[in-house]
Amino acid sequence: MTTPLWIKKMLEQRGVPYRESHHAEAVTAQEVAQHEHVTGHRVVKVVVAVADGKPIELVLPAARKVDLDRLRTLMGVHDLRLASEAEMASMFPGCEVGAVPPLDNWPGIPVIMDRSMDVKGEILFQAGTHEDAVRVRFDDWFRVVHPRVEEFSTLA
């Protein structure tokens, strides 16, 4: 497989230097970390949740998990749940389920980053497939995505 063209174009248009890599199929972010020989603190995963009926894209390190109770309080919502695979497939066309890149490509779906994701140097994330990954500098990613920053995770 190869990194989808729309991801490459988006990064290039926004002036983000990147390196793409390819690996054996990896369904979880921790598996991506193993295949890419990168710590789970530098591999970004996207967890899709639905808050009071509206989707949100949660960005956090592979080595952490979402604390739904904490997130519910932070968001000030009553109903918060993880999105189903069918919902993810319809919300993120062009991406394999579970391989959504942490980008702001989908209008109306806010990106919320866990504070623990703020690192110096490179981060790595799945590039829309379970076999492709992209490395970018965290500062470049943060500059173009402009995520809301909160604390909503705990160690996995």
Order of alpha helices (4+ residues) and beta strands (2+ residues): alpha-beta-alpha-beta-beta-beta-alpha-beta-alpha-beta-beta-beta-alpha-beta-beta
